[in-house]
Amino acid sequence: MAIKVLSTLSLLICTAFLVFWIRSYWVEDDIFSSSGGSPRQRLQIISSRGGFHMESREEQWWTLAGNILTGNRQGWRRYPAVKYPYYLPSYPPPPSYAEVVRFVGFELVFPKAPERGGGFLERTFAITLPYPFVVLCFAL
């Protein structure tokens, strides 16, 4: 009985990811939740161009504290799909606050050791997976 339930659940998840995979070539979906203040927390899921990206980011502002948005925000945004959903830093390097490892559509992002001082610090954990990999995982 339990194996039937797990098999059915796996089939449903596999089918859902297959639909999202096909959709991702036309529509970029961005589901997010962020809390304002300092530090600002953000969770985000992006689906675009055959990739599935999940990210947790903490942004700490010191001397720039007057420039941040306050309040909590959640939402779902849709855009035309134009690029594979790799990690983008809050601000372009230098300095880089994250280590990024990429290999054939896969990506892992994790924070470097925190630096203290004036300015800005970003701590990001993220993973990007190609949809074919996700679909195959649930198809087995």
URSUL-V280315 format. One record per residue. N is the residue number from 1. SS is DSSP state (H for helix, E for strand, L for the rest). PHI is phi in whole degrees, -180 to 180 (999 if undefined). PSI is psi in degrees with one decimal (* if undefined). Layout:
n->N ss->SS phi->PHI psi->PSI
n->N ss->SS phi->PHI psi->PSI
This chain:
n->1 ss->L phi->999 psi->-47.7
n->2 ss->H phi->-64 psi->-36.6
n->3 ss->H phi->-67 psi->-33.5
n->4 ss->H phi->-67 psi->-41.9
n->5 ss->H phi->-64 psi->-45.5
n->6 ss->H phi->-65 psi->-39.3
n->7 ss->H phi->-64 psi->-42.4
n->8 ss->H phi->-65 psi->-44.0
n->9 ss->H phi->-62 psi->-43.1
n->10 ss->H phi->-62 psi->-41.2
n->11 ss->H phi->-64 psi->-42.5
n->12 ss->H phi->-64 psi->-43.8
n->13 ss->H phi->-66 psi->-42.2
n->14 ss->H phi->-60 psi->-45.2
n->15 ss->H phi->-64 psi->-41.9
n->16 ss->H phi->-62 psi->-46.3
n->17 ss->H phi->-66 psi->-32.8
n->18 ss->H phi->-64 psi->-42.1
n->19 ss->H phi->-65 psi->-45.4
n->20 ss->H phi->-63 psi->-36.8
n->21 ss->H phi->-61 psi->-49.6
n->22 ss->H phi->-63 psi->-44.0
n->23 ss->H phi->-62 psi->-32.3
n->24 ss->L phi->-64 psi->-16.9
n->25 ss->L phi->-80 psi->-14.7
n->26 ss->L phi->-114 psi->-31.7
n->27 ss->E phi->-129 psi->130.8
n->28 ss->E phi->-95 psi->120.6
n->29 ss->E phi->-101 psi->133.8
n->30 ss->E phi->-130 psi->106.8
n->31 ss->E phi->-106 psi->127.6
n->32 ss->E phi->-144 psi->159.0
n->33 ss->E phi->-147 psi->126.6
n->34 ss->E phi->-138 psi->147.9
n->35 ss->E phi->-115 psi->128.5
n->36 ss->L phi->-76 psi->178.3
n->37 ss->L phi->102 psi->-165.3
n->38 ss->L phi->-134 psi->116.0
n->39 ss->L phi->-79 psi->150.5
n->40 ss->E phi->-91 psi->130.5
n->41 ss->E phi->-105 psi->138.4
n->42 ss->E phi->-141 psi->132.6
n->43 ss->E phi->-115 psi->139.4
n->44 ss->E phi->-150 psi->141.3
n->45 ss->E phi->-127 psi->127.8
n->46 ss->E phi->-125 psi->134.6
n->47 ss->E phi->-123 psi->119.2
n->48 ss->E phi->-163 psi->140.7
n->49 ss->L phi->49 psi->40.1
n->50 ss->L phi->87 psi->8.7
n->51 ss->E phi->-125 psi->153.0
n->52 ss->E phi->-127 psi->116.2
n->53 ss->E phi->-119 psi->128.2
n->54 ss->E phi->-121 psi->135.3
n->55 ss->E phi->-145 psi->140.6
n->56 ss->E phi->-125 psi->123.0
n->57 ss->E phi->-132 psi->137.3
n->58 ss->E phi->-119 psi->127.4
n->59 ss->E phi->-115 psi->123.7
n->60 ss->E phi->-111 psi->125.7
n->61 ss->E phi->-112 psi->134.2
n->62 ss->L phi->-112 psi->-82.9
n->63 ss->L phi->-73 psi->-16.6
n->64 ss->L phi->-97 psi->15.6
n->65 ss->H phi->-58 psi->-25.5
n->66 ss->H phi->-76 psi->-8.6
n->67 ss->H phi->-100 psi->5.0
n->68 ss->L phi->-95 psi->155.6
n->69 ss->L phi->-85 psi->138.8
n->70 ss->L phi->-106 psi->164.5
n->71 ss->L phi->98 psi->159.9
n->72 ss->E phi->-94 psi->141.8
n->73 ss->E phi->-137 psi->135.9
n->74 ss->E phi->-135 psi->151.8
n->75 ss->E phi->178 psi->178.8
n->76 ss->E phi->-136 psi->117.3
n->77 ss->E phi->-113 psi->144.6
n->78 ss->E phi->-123 psi->135.8
n->79 ss->E phi->-135 psi->164.6
n->80 ss->E phi->-66 psi->137.3
n->81 ss->L phi->-75 psi->120.8
n->82 ss->L phi->-125 psi->-21.8
n->83 ss->L phi->-150 psi->158.7
n->84 ss->L phi->-68 psi->140.1
n->85 ss->L phi->-82 psi->67.6
n->86 ss->L phi->-80 psi->164.0
n->87 ss->L phi->-62 psi->137.4
n->88 ss->L phi->-124 psi->128.3
n->89 ss->L phi->-68 psi->157.9
n->90 ss->L phi->-60 psi->-38.8
n->91 ss->L phi->-133 psi->143.2
n->92 ss->L phi->-62 psi->146.5
n->93 ss->L phi->-66 psi->163.5
n->94 ss->L phi->-84 psi->162.4
n->95 ss->L phi->-84 psi->161.2
n->96 ss->L phi->-99 psi->129.6
n->97 ss->L phi->-100 psi->3.2
n->98 ss->E phi->-135 psi->148.7
n->99 ss->E phi->-94 psi->132.7
n->100 ss->E phi->-124 psi->127.7
n->101 ss->E phi->-121 psi->121.4
n->102 ss->E phi->-123 psi->142.8
n->103 ss->E phi->-158 psi->118.8
n->104 ss->L phi->37 psi->55.4
n->105 ss->L phi->91 psi->-13.3
n->106 ss->E phi->-92 psi->149.0
n->107 ss->E phi->-149 psi->135.4
n->108 ss->E phi->-121 psi->135.1
n->109 ss->E phi->-129 psi->130.6
n->110 ss->E phi->-144 psi->153.7
n->111 ss->E phi->-74 psi->149.1
n->112 ss->L phi->-78 psi->171.7
n->113 ss->L phi->-57 psi->135.9
n->114 ss->L phi->-64 psi->141.7
n->115 ss->L phi->-109 psi->137.4
n->116 ss->L phi->-109 psi->142.4
n->117 ss->L phi->155 psi->-174.2
n->118 ss->L phi->-70 psi->150.2
n->119 ss->L phi->112 psi->-131.4
n->120 ss->E phi->-133 psi->141.8
n->121 ss->E phi->-135 psi->134.9
n->122 ss->E phi->-121 psi->130.7
n->123 ss->E phi->-120 psi->111.4
n->124 ss->E phi->-125 psi->133.9
n->125 ss->E phi->-118 psi->127.3
n->126 ss->E phi->-151 psi->155.1
n->127 ss->E phi->-141 psi->137.1
n->128 ss->E phi->-121 psi->130.4
n->129 ss->E phi->-126 psi->140.4
n->130 ss->E phi->-71 psi->138.7
n->131 ss->H phi->-55 psi->-39.0
n->132 ss->H phi->-56 psi->-37.5
n->133 ss->H phi->-64 psi->-45.1
n->134 ss->H phi->-64 psi->-45.2
n->135 ss->H phi->-61 psi->-44.1
n->136 ss->H phi->-63 psi->-37.6
n->137 ss->H phi->-59 psi->-41.2
n->138 ss->H phi->-86 psi->-14.4
n->139 ss->H phi->-80 psi->-22.5
n->140 ss->L phi->-77 psi->*
